[in-house]
Amino acid sequence: MTSSKKRVVVTAAVIERDEAYLVTRRPPGAHLEGCWEFPGGKCEEGETLAECLVREIREELDVGIRVDEEILAVTHEYPDRLIELRFFRCDLLGEPRAVLGQEMQWIGRRDLGSLAFPPADAELLELLAGRT
């Protein structure tokens, strides 16, 4: 089935430290507001996936990152858009701080299921929960 919905490519950073993952909460007024997510954002035209992720993390968390391997790519259809979501393992190059007013926290693998994430993140959450 071909969708006529707008296709959006999004990158997300999976950042782990001391057996916890860095997550942020989508602000009021944003698509899927209130949901927790792995930080990242939409790719701009002509931008590589890694460039997008570096830019988005700098804009959102005022910190540099090293982009490592891609963990997972998923496509999810929402009522108004089709999201191609690319998750990358990343390392921080400093201390993050939420500069856009969003909530930010470190959460343990076992506790990921206690937060509300967008439906597109479900496969990643299952993958992370199964890691040993």
Backbone as XML, in Angstrom:
<?xml version="1.0"?>
<chain id="A" units="angstrom">
  <residue number="1" name="MET">
    <atom name="N" x="0.844" y="-1.186" z="0.000"/>
    <atom name="CA" x="0.000" y="0.000" z="0.000"/>
    <atom name="C" x="0.883" y="1.242" z="0.000"/>
  </residue>
  <residue number="2" name="THR">
    <atom name="N" x="0.634" y="2.146" z="-0.904"/>
    <atom name="CA" x="1.392" y="3.380" z="-1.006"/>
    <atom name="C" x="0.651" y="4.478" z="-0.261"/>
  </residue>
  <residue number="3" name="SER">
    <atom name="N" x="1.394" y="5.215" z="0.544"/>
    <atom name="CA" x="0.793" y="6.283" z="1.326"/>
    <atom name="C" x="1.081" y="7.626" z="0.682"/>
  </residue>
  <residue number="4" name="SER">
    <atom name="N" x="0.085" y="8.518" z="0.679"/>
    <atom name="CA" x="0.294" y="9.865" z="0.157"/>
    <atom name="C" x="0.662" y="10.833" z="1.286"/>
  </residue>
  <residue number="5" name="LYS">
    <atom name="N" x="0.844" y="10.295" z="2.476"/>
    <atom name="CA" x="1.189" y="11.121" z="3.624"/>
    <atom name="C" x="2.619" y="11.630" z="3.506"/>
  </residue>
  <residue number="6" name="LYS">
    <atom name="N" x="2.866" y="12.743" z="4.152"/>
    <atom name="CA" x="4.204" y="13.314" z="4.166"/>
    <atom name="C" x="5.169" y="12.344" z="4.851"/>
  </residue>
  <residue number="7" name="ARG">
    <atom name="N" x="6.307" y="12.058" z="4.194"/>
    <atom name="CA" x="7.329" y="11.171" z="4.753"/>
    <atom name="C" x="8.400" y="12.045" z="5.414"/>
  </residue>
  <residue number="8" name="VAL">
    <atom name="N" x="8.692" y="11.733" z="6.679"/>
    <atom name="CA" x="9.652" y="12.510" z="7.455"/>
    <atom name="C" x="10.756" y="11.571" z="7.935"/>
  </residue>
  <residue number="9" name="VAL">
    <atom name="N" x="12.012" y="11.920" z="7.655"/>
    <atom name="CA" x="13.149" y="11.137" z="8.137"/>
    <atom name="C" x="13.629" y="11.770" z="9.440"/>
  </residue>
  <residue number="10" name="VAL">
    <atom name="N" x="13.712" y="10.935" z="10.481"/>
    <atom name="CA" x="14.076" y="11.400" z="11.812"/>
    <atom name="C" x="15.217" y="10.540" z="12.341"/>
  </residue>
  <residue number="11" name="THR">
    <atom name="N" x="16.190" y="11.172" z="12.990"/>
    <atom name="CA" x="17.265" y="10.435" z="13.650"/>
    <atom name="C" x="17.096" y="10.564" z="15.159"/>
  </residue>
  <residue number="12" name="ALA">
    <atom name="N" x="17.561" y="9.549" z="15.869"/>
    <atom name="CA" x="17.477" y="9.569" z="17.329"/>
    <atom name="C" x="18.747" y="8.970" z="17.914"/>
  </residue>
  <residue number="13" name="ALA">
    <atom name="N" x="19.229" y="9.581" z="18.992"/>
    <atom name="CA" x="20.456" y="9.159" z="19.667"/>
    <atom name="C" x="20.120" y="8.256" z="20.842"/>
  </residue>
  <residue number="14" name="VAL">
    <atom name="N" x="20.700" y="7.070" z="20.842"/>
    <atom name="CA" x="20.574" y="6.156" z="21.970"/>
    <atom name="C" x="21.870" y="6.294" z="22.755"/>
  </residue>
  <residue number="15" name="ILE">
    <atom name="N" x="21.786" y="7.036" z="23.844"/>
    <atom name="CA" x="22.951" y="7.378" z="24.658"/>
    <atom name="C" x="22.838" y="6.648" z="25.983"/>
  </residue>
  <residue number="16" name="GLU">
    <atom name="N" x="23.810" y="5.801" z="26.271"/>
    <atom name="CA" x="23.785" y="5.009" z="27.502"/>
    <atom name="C" x="24.975" y="5.378" z="28.373"/>
  </residue>
  <residue number="17" name="ARG">
    <atom name="N" x="24.697" y="5.535" z="29.669"/>
    <atom name="CA" x="25.746" y="5.810" z="30.647"/>
    <atom name="C" x="25.344" y="5.157" z="31.964"/>
  </residue>
  <residue number="18" name="ASP">
    <atom name="N" x="26.256" y="4.415" z="32.556"/>
    <atom name="CA" x="25.996" y="3.775" z="33.852"/>
    <atom name="C" x="24.676" y="2.994" z="33.846"/>
  </residue>
  <residue number="19" name="GLU">
    <atom name="N" x="24.472" y="2.229" z="32.778"/>
    <atom name="CA" x="23.292" y="1.378" z="32.628"/>
    <atom name="C" x="21.968" y="2.152" z="32.599"/>
  </residue>
  <residue number="20" name="ALA">
    <atom name="N" x="22.027" y="3.411" z="32.168"/>
    <atom name="CA" x="20.823" y="4.223" z="32.013"/>
    <atom name="C" x="20.877" y="4.934" z="30.657"/>
  </residue>
  <residue number="21" name="TYR">
    <atom name="N" x="19.693" y="5.236" z="30.123"/>
    <atom name="CA" x="19.571" y="5.896" z="28.828"/>
    <atom name="C" x="19.096" y="7.335" z="29.015"/>
  </residue>
  <residue number="22" name="LEU">
    <atom name="N" x="19.618" y="8.224" z="28.179"/>
    <atom name="CA" x="19.204" y="9.621" z="28.196"/>
    <atom name="C" x="17.936" y="9.766" z="27.352"/>
  </residue>
  <residue number="23" name="VAL">
    <atom name="N" x="16.879" y="10.285" z="27.966"/>
    <atom name="CA" x="15.623" y="10.521" z="27.266"/>
    <atom name="C" x="15.152" y="11.939" z="27.556"/>
  </residue>
  <residue number="24" name="THR">
    <atom name="N" x="14.362" y="12.460" z="26.625"/>
    <atom name="CA" x="13.781" y="13.792" z="26.787"/>
    <atom name="C" x="12.282" y="13.694" z="26.546"/>
  </residue>
  <residue number="25" name="ARG">
    <atom name="N" x="11.558" y="14.679" z="27.027"/>
    <atom name="CA" x="10.094" y="14.682" z="26.897"/>
    <atom name="C" x="9.665" y="15.733" z="25.890"/>
  </residue>
  <residue number="26" name="ARG">
    <atom name="N" x="8.794" y="15.325" z="24.977"/>
    <atom name="CA" x="8.324" y="16.242" z="23.932"/>
    <atom name="C" x="7.498" y="17.362" z="24.573"/>
  </residue>
  <residue number="27" name="PRO">
    <atom name="N" x="7.797" y="18.606" z="24.213"/>
    <atom name="CA" x="7.136" y="19.751" z="24.851"/>
    <atom name="C" x="5.698" y="19.948" z="24.375"/>
  </residue>
  <residue number="28" name="PRO">
    <atom name="N" x="4.928" y="20.714" z="25.140"/>
    <atom name="CA" x="3.558" y="21.036" z="24.726"/>
    <atom name="C" x="3.567" y="21.685" z="23.340"/>
  </residue>
  <residue number="29" name="GLY">
    <atom name="N" x="2.595" y="21.302" z="22.524"/>
    <atom name="CA" x="2.477" y="21.865" z="21.179"/>
    <atom name="C" x="3.216" y="21.071" z="20.117"/>
  </residue>
  <residue number="30" name="ALA">
    <atom name="N" x="4.124" y="20.176" z="20.522"/>
    <atom name="CA" x="4.870" y="19.348" z="19.569"/>
    <atom name="C" x="4.032" y="18.133" z="19.173"/>
  </residue>
  <residue number="31" name="HIS">
    <atom name="N" x="4.343" y="17.567" z="18.025"/>
    <atom name="CA" x="3.719" y="16.296" z="17.633"/>
    <atom name="C" x="4.002" y="15.289" z="18.741"/>
  </residue>
  <residue number="32" name="LEU">
    <atom name="N" x="3.001" y="14.576" z="19.204"/>
    <atom name="CA" x="3.115" y="13.595" z="20.296"/>
    <atom name="C" x="3.596" y="14.236" z="21.602"/>
  </residue>
  <residue number="33" name="GLU">
    <atom name="N" x="3.108" y="15.423" z="21.875"/>
    <atom name="CA" x="3.516" y="16.145" z="23.085"/>
    <atom name="C" x="3.348" y="15.291" z="24.330"/>
  </residue>
  <residue number="34" name="GLY">
    <atom name="N" x="4.288" y="15.432" z="25.249"/>
    <atom name="CA" x="4.241" y="14.710" z="26.512"/>
    <atom name="C" x="4.892" y="13.343" z="26.480"/>
  </residue>
  <residue number="35" name="CYS">
    <atom name="N" x="5.138" y="12.808" z="25.294"/>
    <atom name="CA" x="5.804" y="11.510" z="25.196"/>
    <atom name="C" x="7.299" y="11.663" z="25.439"/>
  </residue>
  <residue number="36" name="TRP">
    <atom name="N" x="7.877" y="10.641" z="26.030"/>
    <atom name="CA" x="9.328" y="10.586" z="26.193"/>
    <atom name="C" x="9.928" y="10.033" z="24.920"/>
  </residue>
  <residue number="37" name="GLU">
    <atom name="N" x="11.161" y="10.406" z="24.627"/>
    <atom name="CA" x="11.806" y="9.960" z="23.400"/>
    <atom name="C" x="13.312" y="9.963" z="23.563"/>
  </residue>
  <residue number="38" name="PHE">
    <atom name="N" x="13.967" y="9.295" z="22.650"/>
    <atom name="CA" x="15.414" y="9.390" z="22.550"/>
    <atom name="C" x="15.673" y="10.658" z="21.748"/>
  </residue>
  <residue number="39" name="PRO">
    <atom name="N" x="16.552" y="11.541" z="22.223"/>
    <atom name="CA" x="16.705" y="12.851" z="21.585"/>
    <atom name="C" x="17.170" y="12.754" z="20.142"/>
  </residue>
  <residue number="40" name="GLY">
    <atom name="N" x="16.723" y="13.700" z="19.358"/>
    <atom name="CA" x="17.076" y="13.764" z="17.941"/>
    <atom name="C" x="16.075" y="14.640" z="17.228"/>
  </residue>
  <residue number="41" name="GLY">
    <atom name="N" x="15.916" y="14.415" z="15.929"/>
    <atom name="CA" x="14.965" y="15.236" z="15.201"/>
    <atom name="C" x="14.989" y="15.001" z="13.713"/>
  </residue>
  <residue number="42" name="LYS">
    <atom name="N" x="14.262" y="15.854" z="13.001"/>
    <atom name="CA" x="14.064" y="15.731" z="11.558"/>
    <atom name="C" x="15.320" y="16.095" z="10.784"/>
  </residue>
  <residue number="43" name="CYS">
    <atom name="N" x="15.555" y="15.336" z="9.726"/>
    <atom name="CA" x="16.664" y="15.634" z="8.821"/>
    <atom name="C" x="16.266" y="16.762" z="7.878"/>
  </residue>
  <residue number="44" name="GLU">
    <atom name="N" x="17.209" y="17.639" z="7.637"/>
    <atom name="CA" x="17.003" y="18.703" z="6.670"/>
    <atom name="C" x="17.511" y="18.233" z="5.310"/>
  </residue>
  <residue number="45" name="GLU">
    <atom name="N" x="17.019" y="18.859" z="4.265"/>
    <atom name="CA" x="17.421" y="18.481" z="2.910"/>
    <atom name="C" x="18.934" y="18.592" z="2.733"/>
  </residue>
  <residue number="46" name="GLY">
    <atom name="N" x="19.543" y="17.548" z="2.161"/>
    <atom name="CA" x="20.973" y="17.541" z="1.889"/>
    <atom name="C" x="21.841" y="17.160" z="3.070"/>
  </residue>
  <residue number="47" name="GLU">
    <atom name="N" x="21.242" y="16.858" z="4.203"/>
    <atom name="CA" x="21.968" y="16.535" z="5.425"/>
    <atom name="C" x="22.095" y="15.021" z="5.561"/>
  </residue>
  <residue number="48" name="THR">
    <atom name="N" x="23.261" y="14.528" z="5.954"/>
    <atom name="CA" x="23.395" y="13.103" z="6.230"/>
    <atom name="C" x="22.710" y="12.797" z="7.557"/>
  </residue>
  <residue number="49" name="LEU">
    <atom name="N" x="22.464" y="11.522" z="7.804"/>
    <atom name="CA" x="21.839" y="11.129" z="9.068"/>
    <atom name="C" x="22.716" y="11.537" z="10.252"/>
  </residue>
  <residue number="50" name="ALA">
    <atom name="N" x="24.023" y="11.316" z="10.146"/>
    <atom name="CA" x="24.932" y="11.681" z="11.242"/>
    <atom name="C" x="24.966" y="13.191" z="11.448"/>
  </residue>
  <residue number="51" name="GLU">
    <atom name="N" x="25.001" y="13.962" z="10.374"/>
    <atom name="CA" x="25.001" y="15.428" z="10.497"/>
    <atom name="C" x="23.728" y="15.908" z="11.175"/>
  </residue>
  <residue number="52" name="CYS">
    <atom name="N" x="22.616" y="15.314" z="10.815"/>
    <atom name="CA" x="21.338" y="15.661" z="11.432"/>
    <atom name="C" x="21.384" y="15.420" z="12.930"/>
  </residue>
  <residue number="53" name="LEU">
    <atom name="N" x="21.867" y="14.265" z="13.309"/>
    <atom name="CA" x="21.879" y="13.906" z="14.724"/>
    <atom name="C" x="22.808" y="14.819" z="15.523"/>
  </residue>
  <residue number="54" name="VAL">
    <atom name="N" x="23.978" y="15.104" z="14.998"/>
    <atom name="CA" x="24.909" y="16.018" z="15.663"/>
    <atom name="C" x="24.259" y="17.403" z="15.831"/>
  </residue>
  <residue number="55" name="ARG">
    <atom name="N" x="23.630" y="17.912" z="14.777"/>
    <atom name="CA" x="22.981" y="19.230" z="14.836"/>
    <atom name="C" x="21.842" y="19.232" z="15.847"/>
  </residue>
  <residue number="56" name="GLU">
    <atom name="N" x="20.975" y="18.221" z="15.782"/>
    <atom name="CA" x="19.820" y="18.180" z="16.673"/>
    <atom name="C" x="20.232" y="18.092" z="18.146"/>
  </residue>
  <residue number="57" name="ILE">
    <atom name="N" x="21.222" y="17.280" z="18.461"/>
    <atom name="CA" x="21.655" y="17.145" z="19.858"/>
    <atom name="C" x="22.299" y="18.439" z="20.330"/>
  </residue>
  <residue number="58" name="ARG">
    <atom name="N" x="23.041" y="19.108" z="19.462"/>
    <atom name="CA" x="23.623" y="20.414" z="19.826"/>
    <atom name="C" x="22.502" y="21.416" z="20.107"/>
  </residue>
  <residue number="59" name="GLU">
    <atom name="N" x="21.474" y="21.439" z="19.254"/>
    <atom name="CA" x="20.368" y="22.386" z="19.427"/>
    <atom name="C" x="19.541" y="22.085" z="20.679"/>
  </residue>
  <residue number="60" name="GLU">
    <atom name="N" x="19.284" y="20.812" z="20.943"/>
    <atom name="CA" x="18.413" y="20.431" z="22.049"/>
    <atom name="C" x="19.122" y="20.333" z="23.393"/>
  </residue>
  <residue number="61" name="LEU">
    <atom name="N" x="20.369" y="19.846" z="23.374"/>
    <atom name="CA" x="21.053" y="19.518" z="24.627"/>
    <atom name="C" x="22.390" y="20.224" z="24.806"/>
  </residue>
  <residue number="62" name="ASP">
    <atom name="N" x="22.741" y="21.105" z="23.873"/>
    <atom name="CA" x="23.953" y="21.919" z="23.966"/>
    <atom name="C" x="25.203" y="21.081" z="24.261"/>
  </residue>
  <residue number="63" name="VAL">
    <atom name="N" x="25.332" y="19.965" z="23.545"/>
    <atom name="CA" x="26.474" y="19.090" z="23.752"/>
    <atom name="C" x="26.819" y="18.417" z="22.425"/>
  </residue>
  <residue number="64" name="GLY">
    <atom name="N" x="28.085" y="18.098" z="22.251"/>
    <atom name="CA" x="28.503" y="17.339" z="21.079"/>
    <atom name="C" x="28.322" y="15.843" z="21.327"/>
  </residue>
  <residue number="65" name="ILE">
    <atom name="N" x="28.249" y="15.106" z="20.242"/>
    <atom name="CA" x="28.153" y="13.652" z="20.331"/>
    <atom name="C" x="29.037" y="13.010" z="19.265"/>
  </residue>
  <residue number="66" name="ARG">
    <atom name="N" x="29.391" y="11.774" z="19.509"/>
    <atom name="CA" x="30.018" y="10.937" z="18.496"/>
    <atom name="C" x="28.950" y="9.929" z="18.081"/>
  </residue>
  <residue number="67" name="VAL">
    <atom name="N" x="28.648" y="9.905" z="16.796"/>
    <atom name="CA" x="27.631" y="8.994" z="16.266"/>
    <atom name="C" x="28.308" y="7.673" z="15.918"/>
  </residue>
  <residue number="68" name="ASP">
    <atom name="N" x="27.828" y="6.599" z="16.516"/>
    <atom name="CA" x="28.370" y="5.270" z="16.269"/>
    <atom name="C" x="27.421" y="4.513" z="15.338"/>
  </residue>
  <residue number="69" name="GLU">
    <atom name="N" x="27.297" y="3.209" z="15.528"/>
    <atom name="CA" x="26.538" y="2.393" z="14.580"/>
    <atom name="C" x="25.028" y="2.613" z="14.698"/>
  </residue>
  <residue number="70" name="GLU">
    <atom name="N" x="24.380" y="2.347" z="13.569"/>
    <atom name="CA" x="22.924" y="2.383" z="13.547"/>
    <atom name="C" x="22.415" y="1.116" z="14.224"/>
  </residue>
  <residue number="71" name="ILE">
    <atom name="N" x="21.497" y="1.290" z="15.148"/>
    <atom name="CA" x="20.934" y="0.175" z="15.903"/>
    <atom name="C" x="19.700" y="-0.387" z="15.205"/>
  </residue>
  <residue number="72" name="LEU">
    <atom name="N" x="18.867" y="0.517" z="14.704"/>
    <atom name="CA" x="17.570" y="0.094" z="14.186"/>
    <atom name="C" x="17.010" y="1.178" z="13.275"/>
  </residue>
  <residue number="73" name="ALA">
    <atom name="N" x="16.309" y="0.754" z="12.238"/>
    <atom name="CA" x="15.551" y="1.669" z="11.376"/>
    <atom name="C" x="14.116" y="1.147" z="11.330"/>
  </residue>
  <residue number="74" name="VAL">
    <atom name="N" x="13.165" y="2.011" z="11.601"/>
    <atom name="CA" x="11.756" y="1.622" z="11.553"/>
    <atom name="C" x="10.970" y="2.673" z="10.770"/>
  </residue>
  <residue number="75" name="THR">
    <atom name="N" x="9.879" y="2.228" z="10.199"/>
    <atom name="CA" x="8.942" y="3.142" z="9.558"/>
    <atom name="C" x="7.619" y="2.978" z="10.285"/>
  </residue>
  <residue number="76" name="HIS">
    <atom name="N" x="7.026" y="4.104" z="10.636"/>
    <atom name="CA" x="5.759" y="4.066" z="11.377"/>
    <atom name="C" x="4.807" y="5.088" z="10.767"/>
  </residue>
  <residue number="77" name="GLU">
    <atom name="N" x="3.576" y="4.648" z="10.557"/>
    <atom name="CA" x="2.576" y="5.531" z="9.979"/>
    <atom name="C" x="1.690" y="6.098" z="11.080"/>
  </residue>
  <residue number="78" name="TYR">
    <atom name="N" x="1.693" y="7.413" z="11.185"/>
    <atom name="CA" x="0.791" y="8.128" z="12.073"/>
    <atom name="C" x="-0.366" y="8.650" z="11.220"/>
  </residue>
  <residue number="79" name="PRO">
    <atom name="N" x="-1.446" y="9.129" z="11.841"/>
    <atom name="CA" x="-2.579" y="9.608" z="11.049"/>
    <atom name="C" x="-2.215" y="10.698" z="10.036"/>
  </residue>
  <residue number="80" name="ASP">
    <atom name="N" x="-1.227" y="11.532" z="10.376"/>
    <atom name="CA" x="-0.906" y="12.661" z="9.504"/>
    <atom name="C" x="0.455" y="12.590" z="8.821"/>
  </residue>
  <residue number="81" name="ARG">
    <atom name="N" x="1.253" y="11.560" z="9.100"/>
    <atom name="CA" x="2.594" y="11.487" z="8.513"/>
    <atom name="C" x="3.161" y="10.075" z="8.590"/>
  </residue>
  <residue number="82" name="LEU">
    <atom name="N" x="4.156" y="9.849" z="7.757"/>
    <atom name="CA" x="4.890" y="8.588" z="7.747"/>
    <atom name="C" x="6.301" y="8.899" z="8.220"/>
  </residue>
  <residue number="83" name="ILE">
    <atom name="N" x="6.703" y="8.277" z="9.324"/>
    <atom name="CA" x="8.007" y="8.553" z="9.929"/>
    <atom name="C" x="8.978" y="7.422" z="9.611"/>
  </residue>
  <residue number="84" name="GLU">
    <atom name="N" x="10.139" y="7.789" z="9.083"/>
    <atom name="CA" x="11.257" y="6.849" z="8.955"/>
    <atom name="C" x="12.213" y="7.219" z="10.077"/>
  </residue>
  <residue number="85" name="LEU">
    <atom name="N" x="12.305" y="6.378" z="11.074"/>
    <atom name="CA" x="13.058" y="6.679" z="12.287"/>
    <atom name="C" x="14.328" y="5.840" z="12.328"/>
  </residue>
  <residue number="86" name="ARG">
    <atom name="N" x="15.470" y="6.516" z="12.444"/>
    <atom name="CA" x="16.769" y="5.850" z="12.441"/>
    <atom name="C" x="17.437" y="6.078" z="13.794"/>
  </residue>
  <residue number="87" name="PHE">
    <atom name="N" x="17.669" y="4.997" z="14.527"/>
    <atom name="CA" x="18.274" y="5.051" z="15.859"/>
    <atom name="C" x="19.767" y="4.725" z="15.763"/>
  </residue>
  <residue number="88" name="PHE">
    <atom name="N" x="20.595" y="5.573" z="16.382"/>
    <atom name="CA" x="22.040" y="5.385" z="16.390"/>
    <atom name="C" x="22.570" y="5.367" z="17.817"/>
  </residue>
  <residue number="89" name="ARG">
    <atom name="N" x="23.490" y="4.457" z="18.074"/>
    <atom name="CA" x="24.207" y="4.472" z="19.347"/>
    <atom name="C" x="25.142" y="5.689" z="19.294"/>
  </residue>
  <residue number="90" name="CYS">
    <atom name="N" x="25.159" y="6.478" z="20.361"/>
    <atom name="CA" x="25.964" y="7.698" z="20.392"/>
    <atom name="C" x="26.663" y="7.838" z="21.739"/>
  </residue>
  <residue number="91" name="ASP">
    <atom name="N" x="27.772" y="8.554" z="21.724"/>
    <atom name="CA" x="28.508" y="8.886" z="22.945"/>
    <atom name="C" x="28.523" y="10.394" z="23.116"/>
  </residue>
  <residue number="92" name="LEU">
    <atom name="N" x="28.299" y="10.848" z="24.340"/>
    <atom name="CA" x="28.351" y="12.276" z="24.646"/>
    <atom name="C" x="29.790" y="12.761" z="24.678"/>
  </residue>
  <residue number="93" name="LEU">
    <atom name="N" x="29.988" y="13.999" z="24.263"/>
    <atom name="CA" x="31.296" y="14.638" z="24.332"/>
    <atom name="C" x="31.267" y="15.780" z="25.336"/>
  </residue>
  <residue number="94" name="GLY">
    <atom name="N" x="30.481" y="15.627" z="26.374"/>
    <atom name="CA" x="30.316" y="16.640" z="27.414"/>
    <atom name="C" x="29.066" y="16.316" z="28.209"/>
  </residue>
  <residue number="95" name="GLU">
    <atom name="N" x="28.621" y="17.287" z="28.988"/>
    <atom name="CA" x="27.419" y="17.104" z="29.812"/>
    <atom name="C" x="26.219" y="17.763" z="29.141"/>
  </residue>
  <residue number="96" name="PRO">
    <atom name="N" x="25.156" y="17.009" z="28.917"/>
    <atom name="CA" x="23.970" y="17.586" z="28.275"/>
    <atom name="C" x="23.192" y="18.471" z="29.238"/>
  </residue>
  <residue number="97" name="ARG">
    <atom name="N" x="22.514" y="19.443" z="28.658"/>
    <atom name="CA" x="21.577" y="20.264" z="29.423"/>
    <atom name="C" x="20.417" y="20.627" z="28.500"/>
  </residue>
  <residue number="98" name="ALA">
    <atom name="N" x="19.239" y="20.503" z="29.009"/>
    <atom name="CA" x="18.035" y="20.755" z="28.216"/>
    <atom name="C" x="17.873" y="22.254" z="28.014"/>
  </residue>
  <residue number="99" name="VAL">
    <atom name="N" x="18.162" y="22.733" z="26.803"/>
    <atom name="CA" x="18.147" y="24.175" z="26.552"/>
    <atom name="C" x="16.852" y="24.679" z="25.920"/>
  </residue>
  <residue number="100" name="LEU">
    <atom name="N" x="15.941" y="23.767" z="25.571"/>
    <atom name="CA" x="14.680" y="24.179" z="24.954"/>
    <atom name="C" x="13.504" y="24.086" z="25.923"/>
  </residue>
  <residue number="101" name="GLY">
    <atom name="N" x="13.807" y="23.906" z="27.195"/>
    <atom name="CA" x="12.758" y="23.824" z="28.201"/>
    <atom name="C" x="12.145" y="22.436" z="28.345"/>
  </residue>
  <residue number="102" name="GLN">
    <atom name="N" x="12.663" y="21.464" z="27.626"/>
    <atom name="CA" x="12.137" y="20.105" z="27.709"/>
    <atom name="C" x="12.673" y="19.402" z="28.954"/>
  </residue>
  <residue number="103" name="GLU">
    <atom name="N" x="11.912" y="18.431" z="29.428"/>
    <atom name="CA" x="12.397" y="17.605" z="30.532"/>
    <atom name="C" x="13.441" y="16.638" z="29.980"/>
  </residue>
  <residue number="104" name="MET">
    <atom name="N" x="14.398" y="16.276" z="30.829"/>
    <atom name="CA" x="15.453" y="15.353" z="30.446"/>
    <atom name="C" x="15.749" y="14.480" z="31.652"/>
  </residue>
  <residue number="105" name="GLN">
    <atom name="N" x="16.003" y="13.191" z="31.417"/>
    <atom name="CA" x="16.364" y="12.313" z="32.525"/>
    <atom name="C" x="17.143" y="11.110" z="32.021"/>
  </residue>
  <residue number="106" name="TRP">
    <atom name="N" x="17.859" y="10.480" z="32.934"/>
    <atom name="CA" x="18.517" y="9.204" z="32.687"/>
    <atom name="C" x="17.613" y="8.137" z="33.285"/>
  </residue>
  <residue number="107" name="ILE">
    <atom name="N" x="17.309" y="7.106" z="32.502"/>
    <atom name="CA" x="16.418" y="6.057" z="32.997"/>
    <atom name="C" x="17.015" y="4.686" z="32.710"/>
  </residue>
  <residue number="108" name="GLY">
    <atom name="N" x="16.947" y="3.827" z="33.705"/>
    <atom name="CA" x="17.477" y="2.477" z="33.571"/>
    <atom name="C" x="16.690" y="1.646" z="32.577"/>
  </residue>
  <residue number="109" name="ARG">
    <atom name="N" x="17.364" y="0.675" z="31.999"/>
    <atom name="CA" x="16.750" y="-0.208" z="30.997"/>
    <atom name="C" x="15.463" y="-0.832" z="31.509"/>
  </residue>
  <residue number="110" name="ARG">
    <atom name="N" x="15.482" y="-1.300" z="32.752"/>
    <atom name="CA" x="14.298" y="-1.963" z="33.314"/>
    <atom name="C" x="13.118" y="-1.006" z="33.498"/>
  </residue>
  <residue number="111" name="ASP">
    <atom name="N" x="13.425" y="0.289" z="33.593"/>
    <atom name="CA" x="12.373" y="1.275" z="33.839"/>
    <atom name="C" x="11.857" y="1.953" z="32.573"/>
  </residue>
  <residue number="112" name="LEU">
    <atom name="N" x="12.441" y="1.643" z="31.415"/>
    <atom name="CA" x="12.001" y="2.275" z="30.167"/>
    <atom name="C" x="10.509" y="2.086" z="29.935"/>
  </residue>
  <residue number="113" name="GLY">
    <atom name="N" x="9.987" y="0.923" z="30.284"/>
    <atom name="CA" x="8.573" y="0.627" z="30.075"/>
    <atom name="C" x="7.631" y="1.445" z="30.942"/>
  </residue>
  <residue number="114" name="SER">
    <atom name="N" x="8.163" y="2.128" z="31.952"/>
    <atom name="CA" x="7.311" y="2.933" z="32.828"/>
    <atom name="C" x="6.993" y="4.302" z="32.237"/>
  </residue>
  <residue number="115" name="LEU">
    <atom name="N" x="7.680" y="4.667" z="31.164"/>
    <atom name="CA" x="7.449" y="5.957" z="30.521"/>
    <atom name="C" x="6.630" y="5.775" z="29.246"/>
  </residue>
  <residue number="116" name="ALA">
    <atom name="N" x="5.872" y="6.805" z="28.888"/>
    <atom name="CA" x="5.100" y="6.786" z="27.639"/>
    <atom name="C" x="5.990" y="7.264" z="26.502"/>
  </residue>
  <residue number="117" name="PHE">
    <atom name="N" x="6.256" y="6.380" z="25.533"/>
    <atom name="CA" x="7.043" y="6.694" z="24.347"/>
    <atom name="C" x="6.119" y="6.683" z="23.129"/>
  </residue>
  <residue number="118" name="PRO">
    <atom name="N" x="6.506" y="7.347" z="22.038"/>
    <atom name="CA" x="5.708" y="7.267" z="20.809"/>
    <atom name="C" x="5.645" y="5.825" z="20.302"/>
  </residue>
  <residue number="119" name="PRO">
    <atom name="N" x="4.572" y="5.467" z="19.608"/>
    <atom name="CA" x="4.445" y="4.111" z="19.072"/>
    <atom name="C" x="5.621" y="3.692" z="18.189"/>
  </residue>
  <residue number="120" name="ALA">
    <atom name="N" x="6.233" y="4.619" z="17.481"/>
    <atom name="CA" x="7.349" y="4.301" z="16.589"/>
    <atom name="C" x="8.565" y="3.776" z="17.347"/>
  </residue>
  <residue number="121" name="ASP">
    <atom name="N" x="8.644" y="4.024" z="18.651"/>
    <atom name="CA" x="9.792" y="3.593" z="19.454"/>
    <atom name="C" x="9.636" y="2.177" z="20.018"/>
  </residue>
  <residue number="122" name="ALA">
    <atom name="N" x="8.492" y="1.555" z="19.807"/>
    <atom name="CA" x="8.197" y="0.274" z="20.452"/>
    <atom name="C" x="9.240" y="-0.802" z="20.153"/>
  </residue>
  <residue number="123" name="GLU">
    <atom name="N" x="9.654" y="-0.935" z="18.909"/>
    <atom name="CA" x="10.614" y="-1.981" z="18.550"/>
    <atom name="C" x="11.964" y="-1.743" z="19.211"/>
  </residue>
  <residue number="124" name="LEU">
    <atom name="N" x="12.392" y="-0.480" z="19.285"/>
    <atom name="CA" x="13.660" y="-0.170" z="19.958"/>
    <atom name="C" x="13.570" y="-0.501" z="21.443"/>
  </residue>
  <residue number="125" name="LEU">
    <atom name="N" x="12.462" y="-0.157" z="22.078"/>
    <atom name="CA" x="12.301" y="-0.438" z="23.499"/>
    <atom name="C" x="12.371" y="-1.937" z="23.769"/>
  </residue>
  <residue number="126" name="GLU">
    <atom name="N" x="11.764" y="-2.731" z="22.902"/>
    <atom name="CA" x="11.850" y="-4.188" z="23.046"/>
    <atom name="C" x="13.288" y="-4.655" z="22.891"/>
  </residue>
  <residue number="127" name="LEU">
    <atom name="N" x="13.988" y="-4.108" z="21.916"/>
    <atom name="CA" x="15.385" y="-4.470" z="21.681"/>
    <atom name="C" x="16.251" y="-4.130" z="22.887"/>
  </residue>
  <residue number="128" name="LEU">
    <atom name="N" x="16.077" y="-2.935" z="23.431"/>
    <atom name="CA" x="16.889" y="-2.519" z="24.586"/>
    <atom name="C" x="16.562" y="-3.338" z="25.820"/>
  </residue>
  <residue number="129" name="ALA">
    <atom name="N" x="15.310" y="-3.677" z="25.997"/>
    <atom name="CA" x="14.907" y="-4.481" z="27.170"/>
    <atom name="C" x="15.518" y="-5.881" z="27.112"/>
  </residue>
  <residue number="130" name="GLY">
    <atom name="N" x="15.780" y="-6.379" z="25.908"/>
    <atom name="CA" x="16.334" y="-7.726" z="25.758"/>
    <atom name="C" x="17.841" y="-7.788" z="25.795"/>
  </residue>
  <residue number="131" name="ARG">
    <atom name="N" x="18.504" y="-6.635" z="25.852"/>
    <atom name="CA" x="19.961" y="-6.611" z="25.871"/>
    <atom name="C" x="20.483" y="-7.201" z="27.172"/>
  </residue>
  <residue number="132" name="THR">
    <atom name="N" x="21.618" y="-7.878" z="27.078"/>
    <atom name="CA" x="22.225" y="-8.450" z="28.284"/>
    <atom name="C" x="23.525" y="-7.775" z="28.602"/>
  </residue>
</chain>
